[in-house]
Amino acid sequence: MVFSTLFSELYHSIKKTPNSGEVAQYIPELALVDPNKFGVSLVKLNAENFHFGDAQEKFSIQSIAKVLSLTLAYKICGEKLWERVGVEPSGTAFNSLVQLEYEKGIPRNPFINAGALVVADVLVSELKNPNDDFLAFVNQLCHTQVSYSKQVAASEKSCAYVNTALINLMKSFGNIKNDIDQVMDLYFNLCSIEMTCQELSQTFLFLANDGVCPLSEQEIIDHSKSKRINSIMQLCGFYDEAGEFSFKVGLPGKSGVGGGIVVVRPHEFSMAVWSPKLNAKGNSFLGTKFLEKFTTKIDYSIF
């Protein structure tokens, strides 16, 4: 199938849908992004790739990077990781303090902000140079050179009031082991990574291939861990809209407030969509619509 032709057809179909979304306003740098951008890229395990629209333009992947930090922490720590963070859907907002206090500083999953901060704390403990080593790991997956955005990281830091409350609350329960500023620095950096749709879909290919990067044939994580990360993406990858996304799209994936979404069809491909306007739950409005039509049109749900 020539996916690029299908992408064009689906885009012009969803473009007629009234787009009530808004770009992320609470991070000043993201509020400056052109809301009309749209890109999509699909990369197959045999290296065939298909693109449409602004697929070669870099954007801030934000929370999508939490899958990559989880992968590295899980690779290093194994099952002990789950003593500090759960694998359940949150059921509340991604930055909820109430739930975190009720559950005594153990975040529901690694993709809400509190969970990603715990994962960042693990990496600070385990890596000699956390920022450099994590970026090297991402570049190993991507097979290109991507980088942190100093502007986006600084922008996030300037308004990190809730994240600061979350990490201090977890510190009070003993679930943050390192200096708070060092952990927050890694967290802001990993969220600031910029990629194109093509780079993003290429980066996630290992999760479509049982943990093995098909481009280098290197095992990133073992089959069992790959399966579990995919299941967490399926259950928890879209804030408190994960159930509806699974119902409508039917692929494991992860979204970010930069407007990106990446999804994986095991043993076939990885796919990234970017459209900056977000719905009320913080997921890309047109990106979600596009993926729903895509998996419906060619029956590519995993169910």
C-alpha positions as a printed Julia matrix, in Angstrom:
303×3 Matrix{Float64}:
   0.0    0.0    0.0
   1.21   3.53  -0.82
   0.5    5.08   2.56
   1.4    8.62   1.48
  -1.6    8.66  -0.88
  -3.87   7.42   1.91
  -2.45  10.05   4.29
  -3.39  12.82   1.87
  -6.9   11.44   1.47
  -7.46  11.12   5.22
  -6.01  14.55   5.98
  -8.29  16.32   3.54
 -11.19  14.41   5.04
 -10.49  15.4    8.66
  -9.5   18.96   7.71
 -13.22  19.64   7.23
 -13.85  18.77  10.9
 -14.28  21.9   13.04
 -11.08  22.06  15.08
 -11.91  23.37  18.52
  -8.49  22.56  19.92
  -5.84  24.99  21.18
  -2.05  24.85  21.3
  -0.63  24.29  24.77
  -0.77  27.64  26.58
   0.76  26.79  29.95
   4.26  26.38  28.46
   5.07  29.78  26.91
   7.37  28.43  24.18
   4.74  25.95  22.94
   2.14  28.7   22.68
   4.2   30.2   19.84
   3.91  27.15  17.55
   1.96  27.52  14.29
  -1.37  25.8   15.06
  -1.93  24.84  11.42
   1.03  22.49  11.12
   0.26  18.86  10.26
   2.64  16.02   9.53
   2.54  12.24   9.51
   5.19   9.58   9.01
   5.05   5.78   8.96
   8.17   3.6    9.03
   7.93  -0.14   8.5
  10.27  -2.73   9.95
  11.79  -3.31   6.5
  12.77   0.42   6.46
  10.1    1.46   3.94
   8.83   4.88   4.98
   5.96   7.13   3.97
   5.4   10.79   4.82
   2.89  13.57   4.37
   2.72  17.28   5.18
   5.15  18.76   7.7
   6.71  15.38   8.49
  10.27  16.73   8.2
   9.8   19.69  10.55
  11.05  19.36  14.11
   8.68  19.85  17.06
   8.82  19.37  20.81
   7.92  15.75  21.59
   7.22  16.52  25.27
   5.67  13.56  27.15
   6.38  11.14  24.3
   9.96  11.14  25.63
   8.65   9.54  28.83
   8.42   6.23  26.97
  12.13   6.47  26.19
  13.15   7.39  29.74
  11.0    4.51  31.0
  12.69   2.15  28.54
  16.16   3.07  29.75
  15.21   2.9   33.45
  13.48  -0.46  32.95
  16.49  -1.77  31.02
  18.79  -0.82  33.89
  16.64  -1.68  36.92
  14.38  -4.47  35.71
  11.33  -5.37  37.78
  12.54  -3.42  40.85
  11.36  -0.3   39.05
   7.73  -1.18  39.79
   8.35  -0.86  43.53
   8.42   2.91  42.99
   5.88   3.5   40.22
   2.69   1.67  39.21
   1.25   0.56  35.87
  -2.4    1.55  36.31
  -4.34   4.2   34.34
  -4.46   7.38  36.38
  -8.16   8.2   36.23
  -7.26  11.78  37.11
  -5.31  14.62  35.5
  -1.68  13.95  34.56
  -0.49  16.4   37.23
  -2.87  15.44  40.06
  -1.56  16.07  43.57
  -4.61  14.6   45.27
  -4.14  11.09  43.96
  -0.41  11.16  44.68
  -0.97  12.14  48.29
  -3.66   9.49  48.76
  -1.3    6.81  47.41
   1.61   7.93  49.59
   3.93   9.2   46.9
   3.74   6.2   44.54
   2.61   7.46  41.09
  -0.03   5.46  39.25
   2.09   5.02  36.1
   5.33   6.24  34.47
   3.6    8.58  32.01
   1.84  10.99  34.37
   4.16  13.78  35.5
   4.83  12.3   38.93
   5.7    8.91  37.44
   8.05  10.44  34.89
   9.77  12.39  37.69
  10.38   9.14  39.59
  11.82   7.59  36.41
  14.06  10.66  36.0
  15.2   10.2   39.6
  16.11   6.57  38.82
  18.18   7.71  35.83
  19.96  10.35  37.89
  20.94   7.58  40.31
  22.06   5.14  37.63
  23.73   7.28  34.94
  27.12   8.93  35.28
  26.09  11.97  33.2
  22.26  11.78  33.12
  21.52  14.45  30.5
  24.27  13.37  28.11
  23.75   9.65  28.62
  20.0    9.82  28.11
  20.35  11.84  24.92
  22.94   9.36  23.64
  20.42   6.57  24.25
  17.74   8.45  22.28
  20.14   9.05  19.39
  20.99   5.35  19.39
  17.29   4.61  18.81
  16.74   7.41  16.32
  19.87   6.86  14.19
  20.12  10.62  13.72
  21.33  13.43  15.95
  18.5   14.99  17.92
  18.93  17.4   20.79
  17.33  19.16  23.71
  15.82  22.6   23.18
  17.3   25.03  25.69
  14.45  27.45  25.0
  11.69  24.91  25.65
  13.41  23.5   28.75
  13.82  27.01  30.18
  10.21  27.81  29.31
   8.98  24.74  31.18
  11.17  25.53  34.15
   9.74  29.06  34.35
   6.24  27.75  35.11
   6.92  24.43  36.85
   4.87  25.14  39.95
   2.81  21.94  39.95
   5.72  19.71  38.98
   7.71  21.25  41.82
   4.86  20.46  44.2
   4.67  16.88  42.91
   8.37  16.16  43.35
   8.49  17.73  46.8
   5.48  15.67  47.88
   7.16  12.48  46.65
  10.41  13.52  48.36
   8.46  13.78  51.62
   7.33  10.16  51.16
  10.88   9.0   50.39
  10.25   8.2   46.71
  12.74  10.75  45.34
  16.33   9.87  46.24
  18.36  12.62  44.57
  18.65  16.39  44.61
  15.33  17.81  43.37
  16.94  20.4   41.07
  19.04  17.74  39.33
  16.02  15.49  38.76
  13.92  18.39  37.49
  16.72  19.44  35.14
  16.73  16.01  33.48
  12.93  15.98  33.34
  12.73  19.39  31.63
  15.43  18.39  29.15
  13.88  15.08  28.14
  10.52  16.77  27.56
  12.22  19.41  25.39
  13.65  16.96  22.84
  12.8   17.98  19.28
  12.19  15.5   16.47
  10.49  15.3   13.11
   7.64  12.85  12.55
  10.05  10.68  10.59
  12.64  10.68  13.38
   9.97   9.94  15.98
   8.45   7.02  14.11
  11.94   5.66  13.44
  12.85   5.96  17.13
   9.91   3.81  18.22
  10.54   0.97  15.77
  12.15  -1.16  18.48
   8.78  -1.4   20.25
   7.25  -2.75  17.04
  10.01  -5.36  16.84
  10.0   -7.08  20.26
  12.62  -4.71  21.65
  15.12  -5.07  18.81
  16.04  -2.05  16.69
  15.54  -3.28  13.11
  17.96  -0.73  11.66
  20.93  -1.89  13.73
  19.64  -5.35  14.75
  20.61  -4.43  18.32
  18.44  -5.57  21.23
  17.42  -2.45  23.14
  15.29  -4.35  25.67
  14.17  -7.95  25.8
  10.87  -9.19  24.37
   9.14  -9.34  27.74
   9.99  -5.73  28.63
   8.98  -4.53  25.16
   5.6   -6.22  25.55
   5.07  -4.58  28.93
   5.98  -1.09  27.7
   3.53  -1.49  24.83
   0.83  -2.52  27.28
   1.5    0.53  29.46
   1.23   2.74  26.37
  -2.08   1.09  25.52
  -3.46   1.65  29.04
  -1.82   4.91  30.06
  -0.39   6.67  27.02
  -3.02   9.37  26.54
  -3.5   10.99  29.94
  -7.05  10.33  31.15
  -8.29   9.73  27.59
  -6.43   6.43  27.19
  -9.61   4.34  27.21
 -11.27   6.38  24.49
  -8.13   6.38  22.36
  -7.86   2.61  22.69
 -11.54   2.27  21.84
 -11.33   4.45  18.72
  -7.78   3.85  17.46
  -6.76   0.51  18.96
  -2.97   0.88  18.9
  -0.5    1.36  21.77
   1.03   4.8   21.73
   1.92   8.0   23.53
   0.96  11.63  23.1
   2.64  14.88  24.08
   1.34  18.41  24.6
   3.53  19.54  21.71
   0.83  17.99  19.51
   2.66  14.79  18.67
   1.33  11.25  18.83
   3.32   8.09  18.18
   1.7    4.67  17.78
   3.05   1.18  17.23
   1.61  -1.8   15.38
   3.66  -4.75  16.65
   5.64  -6.61  13.99
   4.69  -4.09  11.29
   5.4   -0.38  11.79
   5.71   2.71  13.94
   3.83   5.88  13.05
   3.96   9.52  14.21
   1.43  12.3   13.7
   1.88  15.97  14.59
  -0.82  18.62  14.83
  -0.32  21.22  17.59
  -3.92  21.99  18.57
  -4.93  19.92  21.6
  -8.33  18.7   22.74
  -9.6   19.19  26.29
  -7.64  16.14  27.5
  -4.3   17.41  26.16
  -4.07  15.15  23.09
  -3.72  16.35  19.5
  -7.22  17.05  18.19
  -6.59  16.35  14.5
  -3.93  13.76  15.23
  -6.42  11.65  17.15
  -9.07  12.05  14.44
  -6.53  11.1   11.78
  -5.44   7.93  13.56
  -9.03   6.88  14.19
  -9.8    7.15  10.49
  -6.53   5.47   9.54
  -7.03   2.34  11.66
 -10.7    2.15  10.66
 -10.02   2.58   6.95
  -7.52  -0.27   6.67
  -8.44  -2.29   9.78
  -5.08  -1.75  11.48
  -6.2   -1.86  15.09
  -4.52  -4.61  17.14
  -7.96  -5.83  18.21
